Amino acid sequence: MTETDKPAFVDVMARLAVSLREPAPDVVTMKTYFSALADLEIEFVTAAAARLMQTAAWFPKTSEWRAAAEQVARDRREAQRAFLRQLPAPLCRGCEDTGWARDDRGRVFRCDCATLRRLELLGRKPWPVRPAELTAPG
């Protein structure tokens, strides 16, 4: 998370507290949680909070919220991999959807599509549409 994510984090933490019938978190608590989760993307932290609102019996510790956010990331990554495996052909010709490509000298580098796949995981870009979904009557 970045400084620009603080308002979204404050909002999601407040909603989590209300849903778990916890007193409103004070400034020190908010700063502590933000600091403990700062290396995670806000999208995963927010999605984890949504899951915790439905499943947690108590307000989560920072380690529990972190574990939930990491699980969201793993679940999304696995769903993305499953989606890519079901395609009739790779989306990226440069790396065949591995995220790694080779240049003319045989050196391996991170493919440009890896950035796009990451943005799709975060929900900042829409997932690609399967060819059948493009032609299906709707």
C-alpha positions in Angstrom: 0.0 0.0 0.0 1.1 3.6 -0.5 0.2 6.8 1.2 -2.5 7.4 -1.4 -4.2 4.1 -0.2 -4.6 5.4 3.4 -8.2 6.7 2.9 -9.3 3.4 1.4 -7.6 1.5 4.2 -9.2 3.7 6.9 -12.6 3.1 5.3 -12.1 -0.7 5.0 -10.8 -1.0 8.6 -13.7 1.0 9.9 -16.2 -1.2 8.0 -14.5 -4.3 9.3 -14.7 -3.0 12.9 -18.4 -2.2 12.5 -19.2 -5.6 11.0 -17.4 -7.4 13.8 -18.9 -5.1 16.5 -15.5 -3.8 17.4 -15.1 -0.2 18.8 -13.9 2.2 16.2 -10.1 1.9 15.9 -8.1 4.7 17.2 -5.2 6.5 15.3 -2.5 4.3 16.8 -4.3 1.1 15.9 -4.9 2.3 12.3 -1.2 3.3 11.9 -0.1 0.0 13.4 -2.3 -2.1 11.1 -1.4 0.1 8.0 2.3 -0.3 8.8 2.0 -4.1 9.3 0.1 -4.5 6.0 1.9 -1.8 4.0 3.9 -4.2 1.7 0.6 -5.7 0.4 -1.5 -4.2 -2.4 -4.7 -2.4 -1.2 -6.8 -4.6 -3.4 -5.7 -7.7 -1.6 -6.1 -6.0 1.8 -9.6 -4.9 0.9 -10.7 -8.2 -0.5 -9.3 -9.9 2.6 -11.3 -7.6 4.8 -14.5 -8.5 2.9 -13.8 -12.2 3.5 -13.1 -11.5 7.2 -16.3 -9.6 7.5 -18.1 -12.8 6.6 -16.0 -15.4 8.4 -14.2 -13.9 11.4 -15.6 -14.2 14.9 -13.3 -11.5 16.2 -11.4 -8.6 14.9 -8.3 -10.0 13.2 -4.7 -9.5 14.4 -2.4 -8.0 11.8 -1.0 -11.5 11.1 -4.5 -12.9 10.5 -5.4 -10.0 8.1 -2.1 -10.5 6.3 -2.7 -14.3 6.0 -6.2 -13.6 4.6 -4.7 -11.0 2.1 -2.1 -13.5 1.0 -4.8 -16.2 0.5 -6.8 -13.8 -1.7 -3.6 -13.2 -3.8 -3.0 -17.0 -4.1 -6.7 -17.7 -5.0 -6.7 -15.0 -7.7 -3.3 -16.2 -9.1 -4.6 -19.8 -9.2 -7.8 -18.7 -10.9 -5.8 -16.7 -13.4 -3.5 -19.7 -14.2 -6.6 -21.9 -14.6 -8.1 -19.4 -17.0 -4.9 -19.2 -19.0 -4.6 -23.0 -19.2 -8.1 -23.2 -20.7 -7.4 -20.9 -23.6 -7.0 -22.5 -27.0 -3.8 -20.4 -27.6 -1.6 -18.3 -25.4 -2.5 -14.6 -25.1 1.1 -13.5 -25.4 3.2 -14.7 -28.3 6.4 -13.4 -26.8 6.3 -15.6 -23.7 3.4 -18.0 -24.3 1.9 -16.7 -21.0 4.8 -17.7 -18.8 5.8 -14.1 -18.1 9.3 -14.8 -19.2 10.7 -14.2 -22.7 14.1 -14.4 -24.5 15.8 -11.8 -26.5 17.9 -12.4 -29.7 20.9 -13.3 -27.6 19.0 -15.9 -25.5 18.9 -13.8 -22.4 15.8 -14.2 -20.3 13.8 -11.2 -19.3 10.4 -10.4 -17.7 7.8 -10.1 -20.5 5.7 -7.0 -20.8 2.6 -9.0 -20.4 3.6 -9.8 -16.8 2.7 -6.3 -15.8 -0.7 -6.7 -17.5 -1.4 -10.0 -15.8 -0.5 -8.4 -12.4 -2.9 -5.6 -13.0 -5.6 -8.1 -13.9 -4.9 -10.0 -10.6 -5.3 -6.7 -8.7 -8.6 -5.9 -10.5 -7.1 -2.7 -12.0 -7.6 -4.1 -15.5 -10.3 -6.4 -16.7 -9.5 -10.1 -17.4 -9.2 -11.1 -21.0 -12.3 -12.5 -22.7 -12.3 -16.1 -24.0 -12.9 -16.2 -27.7 -16.1 -18.3 -27.2 -17.4 -15.5 -24.9 -16.9 -13.0 -27.7 -19.0 -14.9 -30.2 -21.6 -16.4 -27.8 -25.1 -15.1 -28.3 -26.0 -12.9 -25.5 
